[in-house]
Amino acid sequence: MQAVSRPTSASTRPAASPNPTQPYQVNTQTKVFDTAHGRLLCIADIRGRLSALNDLAREANAVAIIHTGDFGFFEASSLDRINDRTLRHLTMYSPLIPSAQRSHLLAPENPPSAIRSTVTISLLSEFPLLQSGQIKLHIPVYTVWGACEDVVVLEKFRSGTYAVDNLHVLDEATTRLLDLGGVKLRLLGLGGALVSHKMFDNGDGSATIAGGQGTMWTTALQIGELVDTAQRVFDQTETRLLVTHASPGREGIMAQLALVLKADLTISAGLHFRYASSYNEFSVQGDYEGFRRKLTAGKENFDKVWESVKLQVDAIIDENQRVLLDKALSVIERIPPPSNQPGPNGHMPGEEPAWKNCWNWNLCDAAYGALVFDIREGRVSAELKSQGFNYAYRKTATPSTVDPTPNSTTSPLPSVNPNAATPRGSASGPATGATPVGAEKPLPPHLAAVNKSTPSTPPPPTSGRETPKDGKLNGSAEKSAEKLEKERAKRERKKERKQQERAGRDGEKGDGHDSPVQDRNEVDISSPPPKSGMNTPDVGEGKPKAPDDGLQSPATESNGARTPTSRRPPRNPWTIFMRMPNAANEHNIREFFGEAKGGIIRINYPNTVQGKAGKMAYVEFGDEEAMKAGLEKRAEKLNNGIPEVKQATDRETRNAESQQGGFVRGGGPFGGRGRGRGAFAARGFAAAGLTSRPAPRVNGDGPGSSEAS
């Protein structure tokens, strides 16, 4: 640790430190605004664009500006003192650098030397123009320094070498009083980042301001001196505003400091937020103990550092510094007692007033918004204005205008583009067990880039028939990835062709007719319910199913033919078959089962004439008990008709029933012409490689059956 060098008094005033025997002087001034009403503009992180201060004040009709740090205290010689990491950070956020030039400078292939050789002081800060008088401040500006400033420039302000009209730097020994609109507003400021392990390190600072290499931080002695300053100017008639760069909402020590200073209001900088926040501790903590826990956590972090440096600090500080250190330690120890435990005198302490009465604002960057205090007749009103997030892209993100682009920073909700051919490797069907996503929005670019490198998910075809042979990877993929993708796609196409040829041969062998391929929207009873428990949409909407074993064609929004699979997942055994004289929608069916409707996980209408008409359905339940409850607690009538309700059986049981005189396709009370001896669904089985001969069908078939009308 560097020795804490400090003059014999709290030497943080512009002039040289007074002799210890002389009376202590606080650098304080009172600014009287001769008006019954006034507005104060509060902003954060102007980041060197100082010419915008006058414009912002004019827009807000403000009489003064309060700034919470990262003002842009840099001069030409500062570039030599800024390290590479800080320079890159400043380049990333400087509003003076055009976006195209910024992107070029921050490109991964550019070394730090490229940034250093290109960035000049004019791209980081307009402070030299302000200091030379080329830029003038039209109204008073009160600011603390931030985390990225040059400590040498601030020391020149402290010593009086630099002075700018209407610019007031608030620090631990400098305070200002604004008399405006019937309120005496006392400004107390503390700049720099709060870094626990640096609280006893001055860095490159030659006096008491801590900083180095383009960064600045707060020290324990500065906290102690701010407490001393606040105590010396304390006036019960004043309203105290604490201005800090670090947020009391995030840092327990800053919240403790606000308690000790008896602050009524606090404003602090954010972390490049797009919205400002307004809160008191009561509104964001679960209870009073939550507030105390935050302060305790801040104390514990400080104590870890203090225990390791205590002996060194005690050996080098003088008596005046020890007074300030004691005041700093009193801040660390300032934790309100529990409200439900009596104090040493036996009295209940009650709640800390600041728990509800101290109000805090954490500001967004000046480019995104501001806070305005409107002061009139003693009342301090607040107006927050934030640019916020732009959600317009969701309205304009239509399938016809948005293409999945890898490595994009935007992240709309995942979905499938229904109208355009999806580039190979940039999207895939939903994962197994996931709820199918509607086809209204495009696939998010960041997911497209990830899926492109996932070999286990086949690329989506442009239709349901066959994956196009000329699909390519999206534009910016590497050659190696493109080669692997082509080889994998080639293997998939070869496998699909073999399966289709085998399915065609089996279908012809089964019934002597050309075997139509089962429609992808025909959901068989053997299909398991989705893991999410959501209801499967009605057939015909073209919603995709999650691939199960990697052999099924990827689910798309197309209604084309499906590549048959060589295996089928186990069916849901707890399914009820319903044949209804009158059409019924899904809601009617659920209500029909009364108290048992909660056990329903899916309702399917088979892709038949009766199914499409809503007169035939399969109702799947989550377990056997739920299905039995459905059979027991169902109603008698549904839409003025008595439906046929029974448990759906598997194929072997249906075959046995048909041999015993059960209802066979084309016969029974519903009769009809059938299709090729009722072998439509059987041909579907043959196409899937499950049987070489068509099986007779009966009522109670799975959702994949095609019942004659």
C-alpha positions in Angstrom: 0.0 0.0 0.0 1.2 3.5 -0.8 1.6 5.7 2.2 -1.3 8.0 2.7 0.3 11.4 2.1 -1.8 14.2 3.7 -0.9 17.7 4.9 -1.3 18.5 8.5 -5.0 19.4 8.1 -7.8 18.3 6.0 -5.9 19.7 3.0 -8.5 19.4 0.3 -9.2 23.1 -0.3 -8.1 24.9 -3.5 -5.5 26.9 -1.6 -2.6 25.5 0.4 -3.5 23.9 3.7 -3.9 26.3 6.6 -1.6 26.1 9.6 -3.1 23.7 12.2 -3.3 26.5 14.7 -5.5 28.6 12.4 -9.3 28.2 12.4 -10.6 25.5 10.2 -12.2 26.9 7.0 -14.8 25.1 4.9 -14.9 25.9 1.2 -18.6 26.8 1.1 -20.5 29.3 -1.0 -24.2 30.2 -1.2 -25.8 30.8 -4.5 -29.1 32.7 -4.2 -31.5 32.4 -7.1 -33.8 35.4 -6.8 -36.9 33.6 -7.9 -39.8 31.9 -6.2 -39.6 29.0 -8.7 -36.7 27.2 -10.3 -35.7 24.0 -11.9 -32.5 22.0 -11.4 -31.3 19.6 -14.1 -29.6 16.4 -12.7 -27.6 14.3 -15.2 -24.9 11.6 -15.2 -22.0 10.7 -17.4 -21.9 13.6 -19.9 -18.5 11.9 -20.8 -16.8 14.9 -22.3 -19.5 16.2 -24.5 -19.6 19.5 -22.6 -21.1 21.6 -25.4 -24.4 19.7 -24.8 -24.7 21.0 -21.2 -26.2 24.3 -22.4 -28.6 22.6 -24.7 -29.8 20.2 -22.1 -30.3 23.1 -19.6 -32.3 25.1 -22.2 -34.6 22.1 -23.0 -35.3 21.6 -19.2 -35.6 25.3 -18.5 -33.1 24.8 -15.7 -31.3 27.4 -13.7 -28.5 25.1 -12.7 -27.1 21.6 -13.4 -26.0 18.9 -10.9 -23.8 16.2 -12.4 -22.9 12.9 -10.8 -19.5 12.1 -12.4 -17.6 11.0 -15.5 -17.6 14.7 -16.5 -14.7 14.3 -18.9 -11.8 15.8 -16.9 -9.1 15.1 -19.5 -6.5 17.2 -21.3 -4.1 16.4 -24.1 -1.4 15.1 -21.7 -3.9 12.8 -20.1 -3.6 10.3 -22.9 -0.1 9.4 -21.8 -1.4 8.6 -18.3 -4.4 6.4 -19.3 -3.7 2.7 -19.5 -4.8 0.6 -22.4 -7.8 -1.0 -20.7 -9.2 2.4 -19.6 -8.6 3.9 -23.0 -10.6 1.2 -24.6 -13.4 1.7 -22.2 -13.4 5.5 -22.9 -13.4 4.7 -26.6 -16.4 2.4 -26.2 -18.6 5.0 -24.5 -17.4 8.4 -25.8 -20.2 10.3 -27.4 -17.7 12.2 -29.5 -16.6 9.2 -31.6 -18.8 8.4 -34.6 -20.3 4.9 -34.4 -18.6 3.7 -37.5 -15.2 4.8 -36.3 -15.9 3.3 -32.9 -16.7 -0.1 -34.4 -13.5 0.0 -36.4 -11.4 0.9 -33.4 -12.9 -1.7 -31.1 -12.6 -4.5 -33.6 -11.1 -7.6 -32.0 -8.2 -7.6 -34.5 -7.1 -4.1 -33.5 -4.4 -4.1 -30.8 -4.4 -1.4 -28.1 -1.7 0.4 -30.0 -4.1 1.0 -32.9 -6.6 2.7 -30.5 -3.8 4.8 -28.9 -2.4 6.0 -32.2 -5.9 7.0 -33.4 -7.7 8.5 -30.5 -7.0 12.1 -29.7 -8.2 14.3 -26.9 -10.9 15.8 -29.2 -12.5 12.3 -29.4 -12.5 11.9 -25.6 -13.5 15.2 -24.1 -14.2 18.8 -24.9 -12.7 19.9 -21.6 -9.7 21.7 -23.2 -12.2 23.8 -25.1 -14.1 24.6 -21.9 -10.8 25.4 -20.0 -9.6 27.7 -22.8 -12.9 29.6 -23.0 -14.1 28.3 -26.4 -17.0 26.7 -24.7 -18.8 28.6 -22.0 -21.3 27.4 -19.4 -24.4 29.6 -19.4 -25.6 28.4 -15.9 -23.8 27.0 -12.8 -22.8 23.4 -13.1 -22.1 21.4 -9.9 -20.3 18.1 -10.4 -18.3 15.4 -8.6 -15.7 13.4 -10.5 -16.5 9.9 -11.7 -14.7 6.6 -12.1 -12.9 7.6 -15.3 -11.2 10.9 -14.9 -7.6 12.2 -14.8 -6.5 12.8 -11.2 -3.9 15.4 -12.3 -6.6 17.6 -13.8 -8.7 17.5 -10.6 -5.6 18.4 -8.5 -5.2 21.5 -10.7 -8.7 22.5 -9.8 -8.0 21.8 -6.1 -4.8 23.9 -6.1 -6.5 26.8 -8.0 -4.4 26.3 -11.2 -7.5 25.7 -13.2 -10.8 27.6 -12.8 -13.7 27.7 -15.1 -16.6 30.1 -14.9 -19.8 28.5 -13.6 -18.1 25.1 -13.0 -18.0 24.0 -9.3 -16.3 20.7 -8.3 -18.0 19.2 -5.3 -15.7 17.1 -3.0 -15.2 16.2 0.6 -14.2 19.7 1.6 -16.2 21.8 -0.9 -19.9 22.3 -0.5 -22.5 24.7 -2.0 -25.8 26.0 -0.9 -28.6 26.8 -3.4 -31.3 29.1 -2.2 -34.2 28.5 -4.6 -38.0 28.4 -4.5 -38.2 28.6 -0.7 -35.7 25.8 -0.2 -32.1 26.0 1.0 -30.5 23.0 -0.8 -27.2 21.9 0.7 -25.0 20.1 -1.9 -22.6 17.5 -0.4 -20.5 15.6 -2.9 -18.2 12.5 -3.1 -16.7 11.4 -6.3 -14.9 8.4 -7.6 -15.7 4.7 -7.7 -16.1 2.8 -4.4 -13.4 0.1 -4.4 -12.9 -1.6 -1.0 -9.3 -2.7 -1.5 -8.3 0.9 -2.6 -9.9 2.8 0.2 -6.4 3.3 1.8 -4.5 3.9 -1.4 -4.0 7.4 -3.0 -2.7 5.9 -6.3 -0.9 8.6 -8.3 -2.5 11.4 -6.4 0.0 13.8 -4.9 -2.3 15.2 -2.3 -5.6 13.7 -1.0 -7.5 12.9 -4.2 -7.0 9.2 -5.2 -6.6 8.1 -8.7 -4.3 7.0 -11.5 -4.0 5.7 -15.1 -7.3 7.4 -16.0 -9.4 6.1 -13.1 -10.4 7.6 -9.7 -11.8 6.1 -6.5 -12.9 7.1 -3.0 -10.7 6.8 0.1 -11.6 6.3 3.7 -10.1 9.7 4.6 -12.2 11.5 2.0 -15.3 9.9 3.5 -14.2 11.1 7.0 -13.5 14.6 5.7 -16.9 14.8 4.0 -18.5 13.9 7.4 -16.4 16.6 9.1 -17.5 19.2 6.5 -21.1 18.3 6.8 -21.0 18.6 10.5 -19.4 22.0 10.4 -22.0 23.5 8.0 -25.0 21.7 9.5 -28.2 23.8 9.6 -31.6 22.4 10.6 -33.3 24.7 8.1 -31.5 23.2 5.1 -32.4 20.3 2.8 -29.4 18.0 2.3 -28.7 16.5 -1.1 -25.9 14.0 -1.3 -24.3 13.8 -4.8 -22.2 10.6 -5.4 -20.9 8.7 -8.3 -21.3 5.3 -6.5 -24.9 4.4 -5.9 -26.3 4.1 -2.3 -28.6 1.5 -3.7 -25.7 -0.8 -4.6 -23.1 0.1 -2.0 -24.0 -0.3 1.7 -21.2 2.2 2.7 -22.8 4.9 0.6 -26.1 4.2 2.3 -24.4 4.5 5.7 -22.8 7.7 4.6 -26.2 9.1 3.7 -27.4 8.2 7.2 -24.5 9.9 8.9 -24.9 13.0 6.8 -28.6 13.1 7.5 -29.3 13.3 3.8 -32.8 14.0 2.7 -32.2 13.3 -1.0 -29.4 11.4 -2.9 -28.6 11.3 -6.6 -26.0 9.0 -8.1 -24.7 7.7 -11.5 -26.0 4.5 -13.0 -24.2 1.8 -15.0 -25.1 3.0 -18.5 -28.8 2.5 -17.8 -31.5 3.4 -20.3 -34.0 4.3 -17.4 -33.4 6.3 -14.3 -34.7 4.8 -11.0 -36.4 6.5 -8.0 -36.8 4.7 -4.7 -36.5 4.8 -1.0 -35.2 1.9 1.1 -38.7 1.0 2.2 -39.8 0.5 -1.4 -37.0 -1.9 -2.4 -36.3 -3.8 0.8 -38.5 -6.7 2.0 -38.4 -5.4 5.5 -36.4 -3.3 7.9 -34.0 -6.1 8.5 -33.3 -6.2 4.8 -32.2 -2.6 5.0 -29.9 -3.5 8.0 -28.5 -6.5 6.2 -27.4 -4.3 3.2 -25.6 -1.9 5.6 -24.0 -4.9 7.5 -22.7 -6.3 4.2 -21.0 -3.0 3.4 -19.4 -3.0 6.8 -18.2 -6.5 6.5 -16.5 -5.8 3.1 -14.7 -2.8 4.6 -13.7 -4.7 7.8 -11.9 -7.3 5.7 -9.7 -4.6 4.2 -9.3 -2.6 7.4 -8.0 -5.6 9.4 -5.3 -6.2 6.8 -4.0 -2.6 6.7 -4.8 -1.3 10.1 -1.2 -1.5 11.5 0.3 0.2 8.4 -2.3 3.0 8.5 -1.8 3.7 12.2 1.9 4.0 11.7 1.8 6.7 9.1 -1.2 9.0 9.7 -0.9 12.2 11.7 -3.3 13.4 14.3 -5.5 15.4 12.0 -5.8 12.4 9.6 -6.6 10.2 12.6 -9.6 12.5 13.4 -10.8 12.1 9.8 -10.2 8.3 10.0 -12.3 8.0 13.1 -15.1 9.8 11.4 -14.9 7.4 8.5 -15.0 4.5 10.9 -18.0 6.0 12.5 -19.7 5.8 9.1 -18.8 2.1 8.8 -20.3 1.4 12.3 -23.5 3.3 11.6 -26.0 0.5 11.4 -29.5 1.2 12.8 -30.4 -1.0 15.8 -33.1 -3.6 15.3 -36.5 -2.1 15.8 -37.8 -4.9 18.0 -34.9 -4.9 20.5 -34.6 -2.4 23.4 -31.5 -0.2 23.5 -29.0 0.1 26.4 -31.4 2.5 28.2 -34.2 0.0 27.9 -36.2 2.1 25.4 -37.3 0.7 22.0 -35.3 2.5 19.3 -37.9 2.5 16.6 -37.2 2.6 12.9 -34.5 4.8 11.3 -36.3 7.8 9.8 -34.2 7.5 6.6 -35.8 4.1 6.1 -38.8 5.8 4.6 -37.9 9.5 4.4 -34.6 9.6 2.4 -35.3 9.4 -1.3 -32.8 8.2 -3.9 -32.4 8.6 -7.6 -30.0 6.5 -9.7 -29.6 8.3 -13.1 -29.2 7.0 -16.6 -26.5 8.4 -18.9 -27.1 12.0 -20.0 -27.6 10.7 -23.6 -30.6 8.7 -22.4 -32.4 10.9 -19.9 -32.3 13.2 -16.9 -33.9 14.1 -13.6 -35.4 17.6 -13.0 -36.1 19.0 -9.6 -38.9 21.5 -9.9 -38.7 23.6 -6.7 -41.6 25.9 -5.8 -42.9 27.2 -2.5 -40.7 24.9 -0.5 -41.8 21.7 -2.4 -39.2 19.7 -4.3 -41.0 18.0 -7.2 -39.2 15.5 -9.4 -39.5 14.8 -13.1 -37.8 11.8 -14.7 -37.3 11.5 -18.4 -35.6 8.4 -19.9 -35.2 7.4 -23.5 -35.7 3.8 -22.6 -35.6 0.8 -24.8 -36.9 0.8 -28.4 -39.4 -2.0 -28.9 -40.4 -0.9 -32.4 -38.4 -3.8 -33.9 -41.0 -6.2 -32.6 -43.7 -4.6 -34.7 -41.6 -4.4 -37.8 -39.9 -7.8 -37.4 -42.1 -9.6 -40.0 -41.1 -12.7 -41.8 -40.8 -10.9 -45.1 -38.4 -8.3 -43.8 -36.2 -10.0 -41.2 -33.8 -12.8 -42.0 -31.9 -14.7 -39.3 -28.5 -13.2 -39.1 -25.7 -14.9 -37.0 -23.8 -12.9 -34.4 -26.5 -10.3 -34.0 -27.0 -8.5 -30.7 -30.8 -8.5 -30.9 -32.8 -11.3 -29.4 -36.5 -11.5 -30.4 -38.5 -14.4 -29.1 -37.7 -17.7 -30.8 -40.1 -18.8 -33.6 -40.2 -20.1 -37.1 -40.4 -18.0 -40.3 -43.5 -19.4 -42.1 -43.1 -17.7 -45.5 -39.4 -17.8 -46.4 -37.0 -20.6 -46.9 -34.9 -20.9 -43.8 -31.1 -20.9 -44.5 -29.6 -24.2 -43.8 -28.2 -24.5 -40.3 -29.7 -21.2 -39.1 -32.8 -22.7 -37.5 -34.3 -25.9 -36.3 -37.5 -27.3 -34.9 -38.3 -27.0 -31.2 -36.4 -29.2 -28.8 -37.9 -32.4 -27.6 -40.6 -31.9 -25.1 -40.8 -28.2 -25.6 -44.1 -26.4 -26.4 -44.4 -25.7 -30.1 -43.9 -22.1 -30.9 -46.2 -20.3 -33.3 -45.0 -19.2 -36.7 -45.6 -15.5 -36.4 -42.1 -14.2 -35.6 -38.6 -14.9 -37.0 -36.1 -17.1 -35.4 -33.8 -15.0 -33.1 -30.4 -14.4 -34.8 -28.4 -15.4 -31.8 -30.2 -18.7 -31.6 -29.7 -19.1 -35.3 -26.0 -18.8 -34.9 -26.0 -21.4 -32.1 -28.2 -23.9 -33.9 -26.0 -23.7 -36.9 -23.2 -25.5 -35.1 -25.5 -28.1 -33.5 -25.0 -31.4 -35.5 -27.8 -33.2 -33.7 -30.6 -31.1 -35.1 -31.2 -31.5 -38.9 -31.6 -28.3 -40.9 -35.2 -27.3 -41.6 -36.5 -27.9 -45.2 -38.3 -25.2 -47.2 -41.3 -27.5 -47.3 -42.3 -30.8 -45.8 -41.3 -32.9 -48.8 -37.5 -33.0 -49.0 -34.6 -30.9 -47.9 -33.3 -28.9 -50.8 -30.0 -30.0 -52.2 -28.6 -26.5 -52.7 -29.0 -25.2 -49.1 -26.0 -23.3 -47.8 -24.9 -22.0 -44.5 -25.7 -18.4 -43.6 -23.2 -15.9 -45.1 -20.6 -15.5 -42.3 -20.0 -19.1 -41.4 -16.5 -20.5 -41.5 -15.5 -22.9 -44.3 -14.9 -25.8 -42.0 -18.4 -25.5 -40.5 -19.9 -25.2 -44.0 -18.1 -28.4 -45.1 -19.4 -30.3 -42.1 -22.9 -29.0 -42.6 -22.9 -30.1 -46.3 -21.7 -33.6 -45.4 -24.3 -34.0 -42.7 -27.1 -32.7 -45.0 -25.9 -35.2 -47.7 -26.2 -38.1 -45.2 -29.6 -36.9 -44.1 -30.9 -36.7 -47.7 -29.6 -40.1 -48.5 -31.3 -41.6 -45.4 -34.6 -39.9 -46.3 -34.6 -41.2 -49.8 -34.0 -44.7 -48.6 -36.8 -44.5 -46.1 -39.2 -43.1 -48.7 -38.3 -45.8 -51.2 -38.8 -48.5 -48.6 -42.1 -46.9 -47.5 -43.3 -46.9 -51.1 -42.5 -50.5 -51.6 -44.2 -51.5 -48.4 -47.3 -49.5 -49.2 -47.7 -51.1 -52.7 -47.2 -54.5 -51.2 -49.8 -53.9 -48.6 -52.9 -52.9 -50.7 -51.9 -52.8 -54.4 -52.4 -49.0 -54.6 -50.0 -46.1 -54.6 -49.5 -45.5 -50.9 -50.2 -42.0 -49.9 -47.9 -40.7 -47.2 -49.5 -39.9 -44.0 -50.1 -36.2 -43.5 -47.7 -34.6 -40.9 -50.7 -33.2 -39.0 -52.2 -36.6 -38.3 -51.3 -37.2 -34.7 -51.3 -40.9 -33.7 -52.6 -42.1 -30.4 -49.1 -43.4 -29.8 -47.7 -39.9 -29.8 -46.7 -38.9 -26.2 -48.1 -35.7 -24.8 -45.8 -32.7 -24.8 -43.8 -32.2 -21.6 -45.1 -28.7 -21.1 -48.6 -30.0 -20.7 -50.0 -27.7 -23.3 -52.9 -28.7 -25.5 -52.0 -29.7 -29.0 -53.5 -27.3 -31.5 -56.2 -28.4 -33.9 -55.1 -30.3 -37.0 -54.7 -28.1 -40.0 -53.0 -25.2 -38.2 -49.6 -26.6 -39.2 -48.0 -26.5 -35.8 -44.7 -28.4 -35.6 -44.1 -31.4 -33.4 -40.8 -31.8 -31.5 -38.5 -34.4 -33.1 -38.0 -37.4 -30.8 -35.1 -39.5 -32.1 -33.4 -37.6 -34.8 -34.8 -39.8 -37.6 -38.0 -37.8 -38.2 -37.9 -34.9 -40.6 -37.5 -31.6 -38.7 -40.8 -30.0 -37.8 -41.8 -27.0 -40.0 -44.8 -25.0 -40.6 -45.5 -26.8 -43.9 -48.4 -29.2 -44.5 -46.5 -31.3 -46.9 -45.6 -35.0 -46.7 -43.7 -36.3 -43.7 -40.6 -38.5 -44.0 -41.6 -41.7 -42.3 -39.7 -42.8 -39.2 -38.5 -46.3 -38.5 -39.7 -46.3 -34.9 -42.7 -44.9 -33.0 -42.7 -43.6 -29.4 -45.0 -45.3 -26.9 -48.6 -44.2 -27.1 -50.4 -42.5 -24.2 -52.4 -45.4 -22.6 -54.8 -43.1 -20.8 -56.8 -41.9 -23.8 -60.6 -41.7 -24.2 -62.3 -42.0 -27.6 -65.4 -39.9 -28.3 -67.8 -40.1 -31.2 -70.4 -37.3 -31.1 -73.6 -36.9 -33.0 -73.2 -33.1 -32.9 -70.0 -31.1 -33.4 -68.2 -30.0 -30.2 -65.1 -27.8 -29.8 -62.3 -28.3 -27.3 -64.0 -26.2 -24.7 -67.2 -28.1 -24.9 -65.4 -31.4 -24.5 -63.5 -30.2 -21.4 -66.7 -29.0 -19.8 -68.3 -32.4 -20.7 -65.9 -34.1 -18.3 -66.8 -31.8 -15.4 -64.5 -32.1 -12.4 -62.2 -34.4 -14.3 -61.3 -31.8 -16.9 -58.2 -30.8 -14.9 -56.6 -34.1 -15.8 -56.9 -33.5 -19.6 -53.5 -32.8 -21.2 -54.5 -32.9 -24.8 -57.5 -33.2 -27.2 -57.0 -34.4 -30.7 -59.4 -34.4 -33.6 -58.4 -37.0 -36.2 -57.8 -35.8 -39.8 -61.1 -37.4 -41.0 -64.4 -36.0 -42.2 -65.9 -36.5 -38.8 -62.8 -35.4 -37.0 -62.6 -32.2 -39.0 -66.3 -31.6 -38.4 -65.7 -31.9 -34.6 -67.6 -35.1 -34.2 -64.8 -37.4 -33.3 -62.0 -36.7 -30.8 -59.4 -38.4 -28.6 -59.0 -37.0 -25.1 -55.7 -37.7 -23.4 -55.3 -37.7 -19.6 -52.2 -37.3 -17.5 -52.5 -40.7 -15.7 -54.8 -43.6 -15.2 -56.7 -42.1 -12.2 -57.4 -39.0 -14.2 -58.8 -41.1 -17.1 -61.0 -43.2 -14.8 -62.3 -40.0 -13.2 -63.1 -38.7 -16.7 -65.1 -41.9 -17.4 -67.0 -41.7 -14.1 -67.7 -38.0 -13.8 -68.5 -37.2 -17.4 -71.9 -35.8 -18.3 -74.6 -37.7 -20.1 -75.2 -35.2 -23.0 -72.9 -33.0 -25.1 -74.5 -30.4 -27.3 -77.9 -32.0 -27.1 -76.6 -35.4 -28.1 -75.4 -38.5 -26.3 -71.8 -39.2 -27.4 -70.1 -42.6 -27.4 -67.3 -42.5 -24.8 -64.9 -45.3 -24.1 -61.2 -46.0 -23.5 -59.2 -46.0 -26.7 -57.5 -49.4 -27.3 -54.3 -50.3 -29.1 -54.1 -52.0 -32.5 -54.0 -55.6 -31.3 -57.1 -55.2 -29.2 -58.9 -53.5 -32.1 -58.0 -56.4 -34.4 -59.4 -58.9 -31.9 -62.6 -56.9 -31.6 -63.0 -56.7 -35.3 -62.7 -60.5 -35.5 -65.5 -60.8 -32.9 -67.8 -58.7 -34.8 -66.7 -55.2 -33.8 -67.4 -52.2 -35.9 -65.2 -52.4 -39.0 -64.4 -49.5 -41.3 -67.0 -49.1 -44.0 -69.6 -50.8 -41.9 -71.5 -50.3 -38.7 -73.9 -47.5 -38.0 -71.8 -44.9 -39.6 -71.0 -46.9 -42.7 -69.5 -45.4 -45.8 -67.5 -46.0 -48.9 -64.1 -46.1 -47.2 -60.9 -45.5 -49.0 -59.3 -48.5 -50.6 -60.9 -51.0 -48.2 -60.3 -48.6 -45.3 -56.6 -48.9 -45.6 -55.6 -45.3 -45.6 -54.2 -45.3 -42.0 -52.9 -48.8 -42.6 -50.9 -47.5 -45.5 -49.6 -44.9 -43.2 -48.4 -47.6 -40.9 -46.8 -49.4 -43.8 -45.1 -46.2 -44.9 -43.7 -46.0 -41.4 -42.3 -49.5 -41.6 -44.6 -50.9 -38.9 -46.5 -53.5 -41.0 -46.5 -54.9 -44.5 -50.2 -55.5 -44.7 -53.1 -53.2 -44.0 -54.9 -53.9 -40.8 -58.7 -53.5 -40.4 -59.7 -50.4 -38.5 -62.4 -50.0 -35.9 -63.9 -47.2 -33.9 -61.6 -46.2 -31.1 -58.6 -45.9 -33.4 -55.8 -43.6 -32.3 -55.7 -40.0 -33.5 -53.9 -41.0 -36.6 -56.8 -43.0 -37.9 -58.9 -41.9 -40.9 -62.5 -42.9 -40.2 -64.9 -43.1 -43.1 -67.8 -40.8 -43.2 
